[in-house]
């Protein structure tokens, strides 16, 4: 795990939960505001974003949620995972807490 980029590690429990919760909240915003208030681009953009959040959490997609839907269509060797300023720190913290105590104390 020392040499692996954190954005390629799958999210654990709290990272997955945060992504799925963001998806549910986004869906709630879409349902509450409706297409008339959001406009066409806003409505469909939030639908895509909400689905991406939920799929990223459901399938433990690492990194940014925007890549979750395209990565479902790609083979594992071609998938793209990039840094997400919201979820990558959660994943990094959760993975560091999963390390054995002696490994967590080593400088990196």
N, C-alpha and C positions, 0 to 999 in steps of 0.2 A: 504494500500500500504506500510505501514511502515515495516511490517514483511515479505513481499513477496520479494523473490530473483529477482533482476532486470533482470537476464537472462531468467526468465519465463514470463516477461511482453511482450506483442506483440509490435513490433516496430510501431512507429507512422509515420507521413508523411515523414520526412527527413531520418529516418532509413530505411523505405521501398524504398525510392528513391535512397539512397546510394547503397543498395543491388542490385536493378534492374540496376542501372548504372554500377556497377561492373560486372554484368552479360553480359551486352551489350559490355563493353570494352573487357572482356575475349573472347567473341564470335568474336570480331573484330581481336584480336590477333590470334585466331585459323584460321580465314579466311585469314588473311594477310600472316601468316607463312606457313600454309598448313601442311599436314601430312608428307611430305617428310622431311621438316626441323625439325619438332617437334619429329618425330619418333612415333611409335605406342603408347607407354605408355604416352608420353608427350601430344600427340594429344587427346587421350581419357580421360586423366586426366583433361586437360583443358576444354574439352567438359562437363564432369561431374561437374567441378567446376563452369563453366559459367551457366549451367542449375540450379545448386544449388543456386547460387546467385540470379538468376532471380525468381525462385520459392519461395525462402525465402522472397523476396520483394513483390511478387505478392500476396502471401497468408499470409503475416505478421507473418512469423515464427520467434519466438524469439530466441535469442542466436546465436550460430554458424550456418553458412549456410550449413555446411557439413551434418547436421541432417535434412535438409529440405526435401529431397527426401524420405529417410527412414520414416520420420514422416508422410508423406502422406499415407503410407501404414499401419500405426499403429492406433489403436483406441486412442482417446484423453487421456485416463487414462494411456496408456503405452508409450506415446511420451517422448522423451528425449530432454532436452534443456540444453546446456552448455554455459559457458562464451566464448565470442569471443573478442579478444583483439582489433579488429578493430571496430566492430559494437555495442558491448555492451555499450561502453562509449557514443556513439551517442544516443542510446536508453535511457540511464540513464539521460543524459542532457535534452533530449526532454521530458521525463516524469516529471523531476523536474520542468521544465518550465510550465507544464500543471497543477501543483498543485495550489490551492488557495494561495494567498500571505502570509497569516498567517501560513499556514501549511509548506510552503517552508522555513520559517525563524526558525522553531523549530529545535533544535539540535536532531540528530538521534543517 
